[in-house]
Amino acid sequence: MRPAPLMLAVSLVTAPAAALDWTHFRFDERHTGFQPHETQLTDKTVKFAHFLWQAELGGELVFGSSPAVVKGVVYIANVNGFLVAYDAKGCGSDFCEQPLWTSTYLAQIVDSPAVANGVLYIGSQTDDTSNDGKLDAFAAAGCGEGECAPLWQGDAGRDSILESSPTVWNGVVFVGSYGGKLFAFDADGCGQALCQPLWTGKLGGPTESTPVVHRGVVYIAADDGKLYAFKARGCGRRTKCKPLWTADIHGSAFVSSPAIDGGKVYVNSDHALSVFDAAGCGQAVCAPLWQAIDDDDFFGGSPAVANGLVYVPLESQLNAYDAAGCGKKLCSAKFILEGSGMQDAIGSAPTVAGGVVYAGRNSGEVLGWPAAGCGKTACLEIWKGFTNDPIVNSSPTVVDGHVYIGGSDHGFHGRLYVYGL
């Protein structure tokens, strides 16, 4: 079943924009979720956005995987283990069925692709019976066939890579594992089909968090309720590198990924948003600069940081905090963003572009709010897009006047949904 357009198409005269690449989960290697170059979809024009097209991904739903858009191609994966590439402009129809290429079967993918220097990286659990995990590296342009095998794979052993998305920095690919490790692989591979990591860092628990790198330090959160900071170049040995410092984030990280902005690390756990000095504190364990804590309700997704504000989902709303804090150790939200209709949980990490903050909600909707607020303590959405999937935990990708997000057709067939002017 194809979703009906949200409203009538409206012709708008806009200046042509240069093509923009969205290379990583959360836009770039800083993972702020802030795309600062959007000029077509803005807080003034987003009300005219409507459903443009959707793409068949095969298999079951998209769960967690968020689109990357690089050189006019959009990439996304579904939970059944297929990475799919489509022309980012679609196929001339509102329903696209023929991708540019797909991957060979990888068993299960719930993380997001990253693209650097013509290579696409994505993590997978490659064997349903043994839980063998792999970092998969593909030629981003495909292989000249409809189905492509990886150029090489990074060996994570029996550590499944679940929801932790690859981050590429200075020729190294970082990814976390459910076995409680941070892996670092050579981005060029090793000249063989299966490559061993350059080094691994030991975490205190499983992680679905995506690593972020800043000034030679890689940060990742874990389900033991800690943020870890490692030397990005490793510790001089291949296994069990120890962190430079750790920090208590007041609860399990679940799938929250750190964001770096202004020399600060923003990360949320299930009951807190915590902010740290990215340089550490000169000690093995660091305290937060400030926090927002809610022991009754659950924070979700990953924080987005843009224009002096940090946005984080709290149950069925988005809380917006002053990114600089409030002068105290515990801070309250400056304003909240609420959705009309069914009050289901916001399961995706928010994205900020063109003065609009977007997030998926588990009511089959993608919502857009004014990023600067509305002058009140609580604001309703200024745009709403519909999917045929009740679960929308893919993070929106906003590129050149288009919103891309993963989902399904009533929970069964994987879909890529695209909205725009």
BELPEHU-V318240 format. One record per pair of residues at least 24 apart in sequence whose C-alpha atoms are under 10 Angstrom apart, sorted by the first residue. I is the first residue (numbers start at 1). GAP is how many residues later the second one is. Records with the same first field share a line. If there is no record, write none. Layout:
BEGIN
I->GAP ; GAP
END
This chain:
BEGIN
1->387 ; 408 ; 409
2->51 ; 52 ; 92 ; 93 ; 385 ; 386 ; 407
3->48 ; 49 ; 50 ; 51 ; 91 ; 92 ; 382 ; 383 ; 384 ; 385 ; 406 ; 414
4->46 ; 47 ; 48 ; 90 ; 382 ; 383
5->44 ; 45 ; 46 ; 47 ; 48 ; 89 ; 380 ; 381 ; 414
6->42 ; 43 ; 44 ; 45 ; 46 ; 377 ; 378 ; 379 ; 380 ; 413
7->40 ; 41 ; 42 ; 43 ; 44 ; 378
8->40 ; 41 ; 42 ; 43
9->39 ; 40 ; 41 ; 42 ; 43 ; 411 ; 412
10->37 ; 38 ; 39 ; 40 ; 411
11->37 ; 410
12->28 ; 33 ; 36 ; 409
13->27
14->25 ; 26 ; 27 ; 387
15->24 ; 25
16->24 ; 384
17->382 ; 383 ; 384
18->382
19->50 ; 51 ; 52 ; 53 ; 380 ; 381
20->49 ; 50 ; 51 ; 52 ; 378 ; 379 ; 380
21->47 ; 48 ; 49 ; 50 ; 51 ; 52 ; 53 ; 94 ; 377 ; 378 ; 379
22->45 ; 46 ; 47 ; 48 ; 49 ; 52 ; 92 ; 93 ; 375 ; 376 ; 377
23->44 ; 45 ; 46 ; 47 ; 48 ; 52 ; 90 ; 91 ; 92 ; 93 ; 97 ; 144 ; 145
24->42 ; 43 ; 44 ; 45 ; 46 ; 88 ; 89 ; 90 ; 91 ; 92 ; 96 ; 97 ; 141 ; 142 ; 143 ; 144
25->40 ; 41 ; 42 ; 43 ; 86 ; 87 ; 88 ; 89 ; 90 ; 139 ; 140 ; 141 ; 142 ; 185 ; 232 ; 324 ; 370 ; 371 ; 372
26->40 ; 41 ; 42 ; 86 ; 139 ; 184 ; 231 ; 233 ; 276 ; 277 ; 278 ; 323 ; 324 ; 325 ; 326 ; 369 ; 370 ; 371
27->40 ; 41 ; 42 ; 87 ; 324 ; 325 ; 369 ; 370 ; 371 ; 372
28->86 ; 87 ; 139 ; 140 ; 184
29->85 ; 137 ; 138 ; 139 ; 140 ; 181 ; 182 ; 183 ; 184 ; 185 ; 230 ; 231
30->137 ; 181 ; 182 ; 183 ; 184 ; 228 ; 229 ; 230 ; 231 ; 235
31->136 ; 179 ; 180 ; 181 ; 182 ; 226 ; 227 ; 228 ; 229 ; 230 ; 235 ; 271 ; 272 ; 273 ; 274
32->180 ; 225 ; 226 ; 227 ; 228 ; 229 ; 233 ; 234 ; 270 ; 271 ; 272 ; 273 ; 274 ; 278 ; 279 ; 317 ; 318 ; 319 ; 320
33->226 ; 269 ; 270 ; 271 ; 272 ; 273 ; 278 ; 316 ; 317 ; 318 ; 319 ; 320 ; 324 ; 325 ; 362 ; 363 ; 364 ; 365
34->270 ; 271 ; 272 ; 273 ; 316 ; 317 ; 318 ; 319 ; 320 ; 323 ; 363 ; 364
35->271 ; 316 ; 317 ; 318 ; 319 ; 320 ; 362 ; 363 ; 364
36->270 ; 271 ; 316 ; 317 ; 318 ; 319
37->316 ; 317 ; 361 ; 362 ; 363
38->314 ; 315 ; 316 ; 317 ; 318 ; 360 ; 361 ; 362 ; 363 ; 364
39->314 ; 315 ; 316 ; 360 ; 361 ; 362
40->313 ; 314 ; 359 ; 360 ; 361 ; 362 ; 380 ; 381
41->312 ; 313 ; 314 ; 315 ; 357 ; 358 ; 359 ; 360 ; 361 ; 362 ; 379 ; 380
42->311 ; 312 ; 313 ; 314 ; 315 ; 328 ; 359
43->310 ; 311 ; 312 ; 313 ; 314 ; 325 ; 326 ; 327 ; 328 ; 329 ; 339 ; 340
44->310 ; 311 ; 312 ; 326 ; 338
45->309 ; 338 ; 356 ; 375 ; 376
46->308 ; 309 ; 310 ; 322 ; 323 ; 324 ; 336 ; 337 ; 338 ; 355 ; 373 ; 374 ; 375
47->321 ; 334 ; 335 ; 336 ; 337 ; 373 ; 374
48->335 ; 372 ; 373
49->334 ; 335 ; 336 ; 352 ; 353 ; 354 ; 370 ; 371 ; 372
50->333 ; 334 ; 335 ; 336 ; 352 ; 353 ; 368 ; 369 ; 370 ; 371
51->43 ; 334 ; 335 ; 336 ; 351 ; 352 ; 366 ; 367 ; 368 ; 369 ; 370
52->37 ; 38 ; 40 ; 41 ; 42 ; 43 ; 350 ; 351 ; 365 ; 366 ; 367 ; 368 ; 369
53->36 ; 37 ; 38 ; 39 ; 40 ; 41 ; 42 ; 43 ; 351 ; 363 ; 364 ; 365 ; 366 ; 367
54->36 ; 37 ; 39 ; 40 ; 41 ; 42 ; 43 ; 333 ; 350 ; 351 ; 352 ; 353 ; 354 ; 361 ; 362 ; 363 ; 364 ; 365
55->29 ; 30 ; 31 ; 35 ; 36 ; 38 ; 39 ; 40 ; 41 ; 42 ; 43 ; 44 ; 351 ; 353 ; 359 ; 360 ; 361 ; 362 ; 363
56->28 ; 30 ; 39 ; 40 ; 41 ; 42 ; 43 ; 352 ; 353 ; 357 ; 358 ; 359 ; 360 ; 361
57->25 ; 26 ; 27 ; 28 ; 29 ; 39 ; 40 ; 41 ; 42 ; 45 ; 349 ; 350 ; 351 ; 356 ; 357 ; 358 ; 359
58->24 ; 26 ; 39 ; 350 ; 354 ; 355 ; 356 ; 357
59->349 ; 353 ; 354 ; 355 ; 356
60->347 ; 348 ; 349 ; 350 ; 351 ; 352 ; 353 ; 354 ; 355
61->49 ; 328 ; 330 ; 331 ; 345 ; 346 ; 347 ; 348 ; 349 ; 350 ; 351 ; 352 ; 353 ; 354 ; 355
62->47 ; 48 ; 49 ; 327 ; 329 ; 330 ; 331 ; 332 ; 343 ; 344 ; 345 ; 346 ; 347 ; 349 ; 350 ; 351 ; 352 ; 353 ; 354
63->46 ; 47 ; 48 ; 49 ; 100 ; 328 ; 329 ; 330 ; 331 ; 343 ; 344 ; 345 ; 348 ; 351
64->45 ; 46 ; 47 ; 48 ; 98 ; 99 ; 100 ; 101 ; 191 ; 237 ; 283 ; 284 ; 285 ; 327 ; 328 ; 329 ; 330 ; 331 ; 342 ; 343
65->44 ; 45 ; 46 ; 47 ; 48 ; 57 ; 98 ; 99 ; 100 ; 283 ; 328 ; 329 ; 330 ; 340 ; 341 ; 342
66->44 ; 45 ; 46 ; 47 ; 99 ; 282 ; 283 ; 327 ; 328 ; 329 ; 330 ; 331 ; 338 ; 339 ; 340 ; 341 ; 350
67->44 ; 45 ; 46 ; 47 ; 327 ; 328 ; 329 ; 330 ; 331 ; 336 ; 337 ; 338 ; 339 ; 349
68->44 ; 45 ; 46 ; 47 ; 52 ; 328 ; 329 ; 330 ; 331 ; 336 ; 337
69->44 ; 45 ; 46 ; 328 ; 329 ; 330 ; 335
70->44 ; 45 ; 46 ; 48 ; 50 ; 70 ; 71 ; 329
71->47 ; 69 ; 70
72->327
73->27 ; 67 ; 68
74->25 ; 26 ; 39 ; 323 ; 330 ; 342
75->24 ; 25 ; 26 ; 27 ; 37 ; 38 ; 39 ; 40 ; 45 ; 65 ; 341
76->26 ; 33 ; 34 ; 35 ; 36 ; 37 ; 38 ; 46 ; 318 ; 328 ; 329 ; 330 ; 338 ; 339 ; 340
77->25 ; 26 ; 31 ; 32 ; 33 ; 34 ; 35 ; 36 ; 45 ; 329 ; 337 ; 338 ; 339
78->29 ; 30 ; 31 ; 32 ; 33 ; 34 ; 328 ; 329 ; 330 ; 335 ; 336 ; 337 ; 338
79->27 ; 28 ; 29 ; 30 ; 31 ; 32 ; 45 ; 335
80->25 ; 26 ; 27 ; 28 ; 29 ; 30 ; 333 ; 334
81->24 ; 25 ; 26 ; 27 ; 28 ; 29 ; 43 ; 44 ; 45
82->24 ; 25 ; 26 ; 27 ; 42 ; 65 ; 332
83->25 ; 26 ; 29 ; 30 ; 39 ; 55 ; 64 ; 65
84->63 ; 332
85->55 ; 56 ; 57
86->330
88->311 ; 312 ; 314 ; 316 ; 330
89->313 ; 329
90->328
94->323 ; 324
95->320 ; 321 ; 322
96->319 ; 320
98->48
99->47 ; 48
100->41 ; 42 ; 44 ; 45 ; 46 ; 47
101->39 ; 40 ; 41 ; 42 ; 43 ; 44 ; 45 ; 46 ; 47
102->40 ; 41 ; 43 ; 44 ; 45 ; 46 ; 47
103->33 ; 35 ; 39 ; 40 ; 43 ; 44 ; 45 ; 46 ; 47
104->42 ; 43 ; 44 ; 45 ; 46
105->42 ; 43 ; 44
106->27 ; 28 ; 30 ; 43 ; 44
107->24
108->25 ; 52 ; 53 ; 54
109->52 ; 53 ; 54 ; 56
110->51 ; 52 ; 53 ; 54 ; 55 ; 98 ; 284
111->50 ; 51 ; 52 ; 53 ; 54 ; 55 ; 97 ; 98 ; 99 ; 283
112->50 ; 51 ; 52 ; 53 ; 54 ; 55 ; 98 ; 282 ; 283
113->24 ; 52 ; 53 ; 54
114->26 ; 51 ; 52 ; 53 ; 54 ; 59
115->24 ; 25 ; 51 ; 52 ; 53
116->24 ; 51 ; 52 ; 53 ; 55 ; 57 ; 71
117->51 ; 54 ; 70 ; 71
118->24
119->32 ; 68 ; 69
120->30 ; 31 ; 46 ; 67
121->29 ; 31 ; 32 ; 33 ; 44 ; 45 ; 46 ; 47 ; 52 ; 54 ; 66
122->31 ; 39 ; 41 ; 42 ; 43 ; 44 ; 45 ; 53
123->30 ; 31 ; 33 ; 37 ; 38 ; 39 ; 40 ; 41 ; 42 ; 43 ; 52 ; 53 ; 54
124->32 ; 35 ; 36 ; 37 ; 38 ; 39 ; 40 ; 41 ; 53
125->31 ; 33 ; 34 ; 35 ; 36 ; 37 ; 52
126->32 ; 34 ; 35
127->31 ; 33
130->27 ; 28 ; 29 ; 30
131->25 ; 26 ; 27 ; 28 ; 29 ; 30
132->24 ; 25 ; 26 ; 27 ; 28 ; 29
133->24 ; 25 ; 26 ; 27 ; 28 ; 29 ; 44 ; 45 ; 46
134->24 ; 25 ; 26 ; 27 ; 43 ; 60 ; 61
135->25 ; 26 ; 30 ; 31 ; 38 ; 39 ; 40 ; 48 ; 50 ; 59 ; 60 ; 62
136->30 ; 58
137->50 ; 51 ; 52
150->43
151->37 ; 38 ; 40 ; 41 ; 42 ; 43
152->36 ; 37 ; 38 ; 39 ; 40 ; 41 ; 42 ; 43
153->32 ; 36 ; 37 ; 39 ; 40 ; 41 ; 42 ; 43
154->29 ; 30 ; 31 ; 32 ; 33 ; 35 ; 36 ; 38 ; 39 ; 40 ; 41 ; 42 ; 43
155->28 ; 30 ; 38 ; 39 ; 40 ; 41 ; 42
156->25 ; 26 ; 27 ; 29 ; 39 ; 40 ; 41 ; 44
157->39
159->47
160->46 ; 47 ; 48
161->45 ; 46 ; 47
162->44 ; 45 ; 46 ; 47 ; 48 ; 93
163->44 ; 45 ; 46 ; 47 ; 91 ; 92 ; 93 ; 94
164->43 ; 44 ; 45 ; 46 ; 47 ; 56 ; 91 ; 92 ; 93
165->43 ; 44 ; 45 ; 46 ; 92
166->44 ; 45 ; 46
167->43 ; 44 ; 45 ; 46 ; 51
168->43 ; 44 ; 45
169->43 ; 44 ; 45 ; 47 ; 49 ; 63
170->43 ; 46 ; 62 ; 63
172->25 ; 26 ; 60 ; 61
173->24 ; 25 ; 38
174->25 ; 26 ; 36 ; 37 ; 38 ; 39 ; 44 ; 46 ; 58
175->25 ; 32 ; 33 ; 34 ; 35 ; 36 ; 37 ; 45
176->24 ; 25 ; 27 ; 30 ; 31 ; 32 ; 33 ; 34 ; 35 ; 44 ; 45 ; 46
177->26 ; 28 ; 29 ; 30 ; 31 ; 32 ; 33 ; 45
178->27 ; 28 ; 29 ; 30 ; 31 ; 44 ; 45
179->24 ; 25 ; 26 ; 27 ; 28 ; 29
180->24 ; 25 ; 26 ; 27 ; 28 ; 42 ; 43 ; 44
181->24 ; 25 ; 26 ; 39 ; 41 ; 58 ; 59 ; 60
182->24 ; 25 ; 27 ; 28 ; 29 ; 36 ; 37 ; 38 ; 40 ; 46 ; 48 ; 57 ; 58 ; 59
183->28 ; 55 ; 56
184->48 ; 49 ; 50 ; 54
196->42
197->41 ; 42
198->35 ; 36 ; 38 ; 39 ; 40 ; 41
199->33 ; 34 ; 35 ; 36 ; 37 ; 38 ; 39 ; 40 ; 41 ; 42
200->34 ; 35 ; 37 ; 38 ; 39 ; 40 ; 41 ; 42
201->27 ; 28 ; 29 ; 30 ; 33 ; 34 ; 37 ; 38 ; 39 ; 40 ; 41 ; 42
202->26 ; 28 ; 37 ; 38 ; 39 ; 40 ; 41
203->24 ; 25 ; 37 ; 38 ; 39 ; 40 ; 43
204->24
205->47
206->46 ; 47 ; 48
207->45 ; 46 ; 47 ; 48 ; 49 ; 50
208->45 ; 46 ; 47 ; 48 ; 49
209->44 ; 45 ; 46 ; 47 ; 48 ; 49 ; 58 ; 93
210->45 ; 46 ; 47 ; 48 ; 49 ; 92
211->46 ; 47 ; 48
212->45 ; 46 ; 47 ; 48 ; 53
213->45 ; 46 ; 47 ; 65
214->45 ; 46 ; 47 ; 49 ; 50 ; 51 ; 64 ; 65
215->48 ; 63 ; 64
217->26 ; 27 ; 61 ; 62
218->25 ; 26 ; 40 ; 60
219->24 ; 26 ; 27 ; 38 ; 39 ; 40 ; 41 ; 46 ; 59
220->26 ; 33 ; 36 ; 37 ; 38 ; 39 ; 47
221->25 ; 26 ; 27 ; 28 ; 31 ; 32 ; 33 ; 34 ; 35 ; 36 ; 37 ; 46 ; 47 ; 48
222->27 ; 29 ; 30 ; 31 ; 32 ; 33 ; 34 ; 35 ; 47
223->26 ; 28 ; 29 ; 30 ; 31 ; 32 ; 33 ; 46 ; 47
224->24 ; 25 ; 26 ; 27 ; 28 ; 29 ; 30
225->24 ; 25 ; 26 ; 27 ; 28 ; 29 ; 43 ; 44 ; 45
226->24 ; 25 ; 26 ; 27 ; 43 ; 59
227->26 ; 30 ; 31 ; 38 ; 40 ; 41 ; 42 ; 47 ; 49 ; 58 ; 59
228->57
229->49 ; 50 ; 51
243->41
244->36 ; 38 ; 39 ; 40 ; 41
245->34 ; 35 ; 36 ; 37 ; 38 ; 39 ; 40 ; 41
246->34 ; 37 ; 38 ; 39 ; 40 ; 41
247->27 ; 29 ; 33 ; 37 ; 38 ; 39 ; 40 ; 41
248->26 ; 37 ; 38 ; 39 ; 40
249->24 ; 25 ; 26 ; 27 ; 38 ; 39 ; 42 ; 44
250->24 ; 41 ; 43 ; 44 ; 45
251->44
253->46 ; 47 ; 48 ; 49
254->45 ; 46 ; 47 ; 48
255->45 ; 46 ; 47 ; 94
256->43 ; 44 ; 45 ; 46 ; 47 ; 56 ; 93
257->44 ; 45 ; 46 ; 47 ; 92
258->44 ; 45 ; 46
259->43 ; 44 ; 45 ; 46 ; 51
260->43 ; 44 ; 45
261->43 ; 44 ; 45 ; 47 ; 49 ; 62
262->43 ; 46 ; 61 ; 62
264->25 ; 59 ; 60
265->24
266->24 ; 25 ; 36 ; 37 ; 38 ; 39 ; 44 ; 57
267->24 ; 34 ; 35 ; 36 ; 37 ; 45
268->24 ; 25 ; 30 ; 31 ; 32 ; 33 ; 34 ; 35 ; 44 ; 45
269->24 ; 29 ; 30 ; 31 ; 32 ; 33
270->24 ; 25 ; 26 ; 27 ; 28 ; 29 ; 30 ; 31 ; 44
271->24 ; 25 ; 26 ; 27 ; 28 ; 29 ; 43
272->25 ; 26 ; 27 ; 28 ; 40 ; 42
273->26 ; 27 ; 29 ; 30 ; 37 ; 38 ; 39 ; 48 ; 57 ; 58
274->55 ; 56
275->48 ; 49 ; 50 ; 54
288->41 ; 42
289->35 ; 36 ; 38 ; 39 ; 40 ; 41
290->33 ; 34 ; 35 ; 36 ; 37 ; 38 ; 39 ; 40 ; 41
291->34 ; 35 ; 37 ; 38 ; 39 ; 40 ; 41
292->27 ; 29 ; 33 ; 37 ; 38 ; 39 ; 40 ; 41
293->37 ; 38 ; 39
294->38
298->47
299->46 ; 47 ; 48
300->45 ; 46 ; 47 ; 48 ; 49 ; 93
301->45 ; 46 ; 47 ; 48 ; 49 ; 58 ; 92 ; 93 ; 94
302->45 ; 46 ; 47 ; 48 ; 49 ; 93
303->46 ; 47 ; 48
304->45 ; 46 ; 47 ; 48 ; 53
305->45 ; 46 ; 47
306->45 ; 46 ; 47 ; 49 ; 51 ; 65 ; 66
307->45 ; 48 ; 64 ; 65
308->64
309->24 ; 25 ; 62 ; 63
310->24 ; 40
311->24 ; 25 ; 26 ; 38 ; 39 ; 40 ; 41 ; 46 ; 60
312->24 ; 34 ; 36 ; 37 ; 38
313->24 ; 32 ; 33 ; 34 ; 35 ; 36 ; 37 ; 46
314->31 ; 32 ; 33
315->28 ; 29 ; 30 ; 31 ; 32 ; 46
316->26 ; 27 ; 28 ; 29 ; 30 ; 31 ; 45 ; 46
317->26 ; 27 ; 28 ; 29 ; 42 ; 44 ; 61 ; 62 ; 63
318->28 ; 31 ; 32 ; 39 ; 40 ; 41 ; 51 ; 60 ; 61
319->59
320->51 ; 52 ; 53
333->44
334->39 ; 42 ; 43 ; 44
335->37 ; 38 ; 39 ; 40 ; 41 ; 42 ; 43 ; 44
336->37 ; 38 ; 40 ; 41 ; 42 ; 43 ; 44
337->30 ; 31 ; 32 ; 33 ; 34 ; 36 ; 37 ; 40 ; 41 ; 42 ; 43 ; 44
338->29 ; 30 ; 31 ; 40 ; 41 ; 42 ; 43
339->26 ; 27 ; 28 ; 29 ; 30 ; 40 ; 41 ; 42 ; 43 ; 44 ; 45
340->27 ; 39 ; 40 ; 41 ; 44
344->46 ; 47
345->46 ; 47 ; 48
346->45 ; 46 ; 47
347->44 ; 45 ; 46 ; 47 ; 48
348->43 ; 44 ; 45 ; 46 ; 47 ; 48
349->44 ; 45 ; 46 ; 47
350->44 ; 45 ; 46 ; 47
351->44 ; 45 ; 46 ; 47
352->44 ; 45 ; 46
353->44 ; 45 ; 46 ; 48
354->44 ; 47
356->25 ; 26 ; 27
357->24 ; 25 ; 39
358->25 ; 26 ; 37 ; 38 ; 39 ; 40 ; 45
359->25 ; 33 ; 34 ; 35 ; 36 ; 37 ; 38 ; 46
360->24 ; 25 ; 26 ; 27 ; 31 ; 32 ; 33 ; 34 ; 35 ; 36 ; 45 ; 46 ; 47
361->25 ; 29 ; 30 ; 31 ; 32 ; 33
362->27 ; 28 ; 29 ; 30 ; 31
363->24 ; 25 ; 26 ; 27 ; 28 ; 29
364->24 ; 25 ; 26 ; 27 ; 28 ; 29 ; 43 ; 44 ; 46
365->24 ; 25 ; 26 ; 27
366->26 ; 27 ; 28 ; 29 ; 30 ; 37 ; 39 ; 53
367->29
385->32 ; 33 ; 34 ; 35
386->31 ; 33
387->28 ; 29 ; 30 ; 31
388->24 ; 27 ; 29
389->24 ; 25 ; 26
END
